[in-house]
Amino acid sequence: MPQTTPITAERIVAKYATAVASVIGEPPATNLPDFAAQLRTAAVYLERSGINGGDELDTAALYLDDLHALPADKQQAWLEQAAESLKDTADMVAEYHLC
């Protein structure tokens, strides 16, 4: 059975920061607090454009904001929830750029 690579905050930022930043016209975030802030802003932009799913970006931001307050053994579950909330980001961003 193949091993899966654990989800980390750094991998989430690396995977989604450029796409999220393209929605709000800012440079991509390079750290978790800035990325969570950009997620919240992008969620507003998507909502205003009538694109469904922007609330998922807001949900991911909430998980990422709370990450530092959790014990280490609980953080992986929060990261997995954030990643799940971000799974449709590429589609939402593509739709946004078509508007």
Secondary structure as UniProt FT lines:
FT   HELIX           9..24
FT   HELIX           32..48
FT   TURN            49..50
FT   TURN            52..53
FT   HELIX           54..66
FT   HELIX           67..69
FT   HELIX           72..85
FT   TURN            86..88
FT   HELIX           89..98
//
